[in-house]
């Protein structure tokens, strides 16, 4: 009995997807729910699992092909015998990334694209690594920790070269000038990934369609840091998650949005849509680019729930496991350039939202308190807003409200 492998239904906002990696060759045996192929959209990488166990008898789409919902990707035949020769596939490009035989022999796990690449580049046997993900799944952190712990015993091999251009586009490109003269002024042309192209499109859209303006303030984080240092151990014991700074900023921003609802609004043609809920986007850096997963109903979440979801978003982003639901919607965004050392920046709006809050590096600086110069942990805040619907007065007052909550975190608990 033959079973067709089809492109899954894509959301209405996504017209098509690019096939980036086949993990099986025609003629190979496959298990039900085993990942066969990765499809890249402008938001996420989708894994297409095998609908049935059997043999992959035919591959219909090559790497780099553009596909839409319902397109035929391959055919699986149940009960057929796997081939031992090297049959022709739909294209030479449809072969998966080169794998060392000893790795493939043990690689019975379903690996995410990010994990698979590290495994292949470093010639690791994944069966030797204990997975900490859901159902024992191997995560990127698991593999990196394994590499670090074995670095003293084993010299890390050179990364494997990847010939397929569409696969190169979805990962870090190989070093320039490899195999050429040092003084040959090397350069390399690599197609944008779907996500990078979408990011570029949205940034241009934001610049062209919004009247963006940025206002700044600074916040003294002494009270937050003292509270965090006092309670972080008990917090982690009780909630099994570390108490970070993001939960404070999410709560402070949410309370400020309640006071200034226009900052939580968006424009639809000639209408202003005031959202009666608070879905906060958290900008997260991943190997594929910047993504913004959404904290739904942030006003109803406590500190522990926020920290757990933010950590989960970070793991999913690194493993390429964020779903459309994770990334859809959002009424306001927070981005933290401080984790990379940014002192000050002007974040760009995430359309159709009307504002975005930028956090920056915490630095001890001299400030004046009660006519005395003291040293305090200070952070610059930046609020970029759409001046078409948000006036300067509202933007400044919003940022002041965030500042007041962070400098006196008791206000967050009492909802003042």
SVG drawing of the C-alpha trace seen along z (x, -y; Angstrom):
<svg xmlns="http://www.w3.org/2000/svg" viewBox="-12 -68 60 74">
<polyline fill="none" stroke="black" stroke-width="0.4" points="0.0,0.0 1.4,-3.4 1.0,-6.5 1.5,-10.0 3.6,-12.5 2.0,-15.9 2.9,-19.5 0.9,-20.2 -1.7,-23.0 0.1,-26.3 -1.5,-29.2 -3.5,-31.8 -0.7,-34.3 1.9,-32.0 1.7,-31.4 4.4,-28.8 7.5,-27.2 11.0,-26.2 12.2,-22.7 15.6,-22.9 16.7,-19.4 15.7,-15.8 16.7,-13.5 16.0,-10.3 16.9,-9.0 14.6,-7.2 14.8,-3.5 15.5,-3.9 13.2,-2.6 11.3,-5.1 9.4,-4.9 6.1,-6.5 6.4,-10.0 10.1,-10.1 11.1,-13.5 11.5,-13.2 12.1,-16.7 12.4,-20.3 10.3,-23.1 11.3,-26.7 8.6,-29.4 9.0,-33.1 8.5,-32.4 9.5,-28.9 11.0,-25.6 8.4,-22.9 9.3,-19.2 7.2,-16.9 6.9,-13.5 6.3,-10.2 2.6,-9.3 3.3,-5.6 6.2,-3.2 7.6,-1.6 10.1,-2.5 10.5,-5.9 10.0,-4.7 10.0,-8.1 10.9,-11.7 8.9,-14.2 10.5,-17.5 14.2,-18.4 16.0,-20.6 15.3,-24.3 11.8,-23.6 9.0,-26.0 5.9,-24.1 2.4,-25.0 -0.2,-23.3 -1.1,-19.9 1.8,-19.5 3.1,-15.9 6.5,-15.6 7.2,-11.8 5.6,-8.4 6.0,-5.7 5.2,-2.1 4.3,0.0 5.8,3.5 8.3,2.9 12.0,3.8 14.5,1.1 17.0,0.9 20.7,1.6 21.8,-0.1 22.0,-3.8 18.8,-4.6 18.2,-7.9 16.2,-10.5 14.3,-13.4 17.5,-15.4 21.0,-15.2 20.1,-18.0 17.4,-15.9 20.0,-13.9 20.3,-14.8 23.4,-16.4 26.4,-14.0 26.6,-11.8 29.4,-9.6 28.3,-5.9 29.0,-5.3 26.8,-8.4 23.9,-7.3 24.0,-3.8 23.1,-5.2 21.0,-8.1 17.6,-6.7 16.4,-9.8 14.4,-12.6 16.7,-15.5 15.9,-19.2 17.7,-21.0 20.0,-22.9 20.9,-19.7 21.4,-17.7 23.8,-20.2 26.0,-20.3 26.0,-16.5 27.1,-16.3 29.7,-19.0 31.4,-17.4 30.9,-13.8 29.1,-13.0 27.3,-9.8 23.9,-11.1 23.2,-7.9 26.1,-8.8 24.3,-12.0 21.5,-12.1 18.6,-14.1 16.9,-16.5 14.1,-17.6 10.5,-16.4 10.3,-12.6 14.1,-12.5 14.6,-14.5 18.1,-15.8 18.4,-19.6 21.0,-22.0 22.2,-22.6 22.7,-18.9 25.0,-18.6 26.9,-21.8 27.4,-20.7 28.6,-17.3 31.1,-19.0 32.4,-21.2 32.8,-18.3 34.7,-16.3 36.8,-19.1 39.8,-18.2 39.7,-14.6 38.8,-14.9 40.0,-17.5 37.0,-19.1 37.1,-18.1 36.8,-20.6 33.2,-21.4 31.8,-19.3 31.4,-21.3 27.9,-21.6 27.6,-21.8 23.8,-22.4 23.2,-26.2 19.8,-26.1 21.1,-24.3 24.0,-26.7 21.4,-29.5 19.7,-28.1 22.8,-27.8 26.0,-29.7 27.8,-30.1 31.3,-28.4 34.4,-30.4 35.2,-32.7 38.3,-32.0 38.5,-28.3 40.6,-26.6 41.6,-29.9 44.6,-32.2 44.7,-34.4 45.1,-37.6 42.4,-36.6 39.9,-39.0 37.3,-36.2 33.5,-36.8 30.5,-34.6 27.0,-35.0 24.4,-33.2 20.6,-33.4 18.6,-34.9 16.7,-32.5 13.0,-32.9 13.1,-34.2 15.8,-36.8 13.9,-37.9 10.7,-38.3 12.6,-40.3 14.0,-42.6 10.5,-43.1 8.9,-43.9 11.7,-46.3 11.2,-48.2 7.4,-48.1 7.8,-49.6 10.1,-52.4 7.7,-53.3 4.3,-52.9 4.8,-54.3 5.8,-57.7 8.4,-56.3 9.8,-58.3 11.9,-57.2 11.9,-58.6 14.5,-57.6 14.7,-57.4 16.9,-55.7 16.0,-53.5 17.7,-52.7 17.5,-48.9 18.9,-48.8 15.5,-47.8 14.9,-45.1 18.4,-43.7 18.1,-43.7 14.8,-42.0 16.0,-39.5 19.2,-38.7 17.1,-38.2 14.5,-35.9 16.2,-34.2 17.2,-31.0 13.8,-30.4 12.1,-31.4 14.1,-28.8 13.4,-26.1 9.7,-26.7 9.2,-27.3 12.1,-25.4 13.1,-28.4 15.5,-31.3 14.2,-34.7 15.4,-37.0 14.9,-40.6 12.5,-40.0 9.5,-39.1 9.9,-42.5 9.9,-44.4 6.9,-42.4 4.9,-43.2 6.0,-46.9 5.2,-47.3 1.8,-45.5 0.8,-47.9 1.9,-50.9 -0.1,-49.6 -3.2,-49.6 -2.7,-53.2 -2.0,-54.2 -4.1,-51.9 -3.1,-53.7 0.4,-52.3 -1.2,-48.8 -3.3,-49.7 -2.7,-49.2 -3.8,-50.9 -6.0,-49.2 -6.4,-51.5 -8.3,-54.5 -9.3,-52.8 -7.5,-52.4 -7.9,-49.1 -7.7,-49.2 -6.8,-45.7 -8.4,-44.7 -5.7,-42.1 -2.0,-42.2 0.0,-39.8 3.6,-40.8 6.2,-39.8 9.6,-38.9 12.3,-39.4 14.6,-36.3 17.8,-35.8 18.1,-32.5 20.5,-30.9 18.1,-31.8 17.5,-35.4 15.3,-37.5 12.0,-35.9 9.3,-37.3 7.2,-34.7 4.2,-36.0 3.4,-35.8 -0.4,-35.5 -2.5,-37.4 0.7,-38.6 -1.4,-40.6 -2.7,-37.2 0.7,-35.6 2.8,-35.7 6.5,-36.1 7.2,-32.3 4.9,-31.7 6.6,-34.5 10.1,-33.3 9.2,-29.7 7.6,-30.8 10.5,-33.1 13.0,-30.2 10.9,-27.9 10.8,-30.4 14.6,-30.6 15.0,-26.8 12.5,-26.5 14.1,-29.3 17.6,-27.7 16.1,-24.3 14.0,-25.7 10.8,-24.4 8.7,-27.6 5.3,-27.2 3.1,-29.6 0.9,-30.0 4.0,-31.0 4.8,-33.8 1.3,-35.0 -0.3,-38.2 1.1,-40.4 0.1,-43.9 3.4,-45.2 7.0,-44.0 10.0,-44.1 13.5,-43.6 16.7,-43.3 19.8,-44.4 21.5,-44.6 22.3,-40.8 24.7,-41.6 26.2,-44.7 24.1,-47.4 24.3,-50.7 21.5,-52.4 19.6,-51.8 16.4,-52.8 14.3,-49.7 12.1,-49.4 8.4,-48.7 7.0,-45.3 4.0,-46.0 1.1,-46.5 2.0,-47.2 2.3,-50.9 5.2,-50.6 8.3,-48.6 10.3,-48.8 14.1,-48.4 16.1,-47.3 19.9,-47.8 23.0,-46.9 23.0,-47.4 26.0,-49.5 27.0,-51.0 27.1,-54.8 27.3,-57.8 24.0,-59.4 22.8,-62.1 20.5,-61.0 19.5,-63.4 22.2,-65.8 24.9,-63.1 26.7,-61.3 26.2,-57.6 26.9,-54.6 23.8,-52.7 23.0,-50.0 21.5,-52.0 19.8,-51.0 18.7,-53.2 15.2,-52.5 14.0,-53.3 10.4,-53.4 9.9,-53.6 6.3,-54.5 4.1,-55.2 3.5,-59.0 0.4,-58.6 -1.6,-57.4 0.7,-57.8 1.5,-61.4 4.8,-62.3 3.1,-63.1 1.7,-59.5 4.9,-57.9 6.9,-59.8 4.4,-59.2 4.3,-55.5 8.1,-55.2 7.9,-57.1 5.3,-54.6 7.6,-51.7 10.5,-53.5 8.4,-54.0 7.4,-50.4 10.9,-49.1 12.4,-51.6 9.8,-50.6 8.8,-47.0 6.3,-46.9 4.0,-48.9 3.9,-45.8 2.7,-43.6 0.1,-46.2 -0.8,-47.2 -0.3,-50.9"/>
</svg>
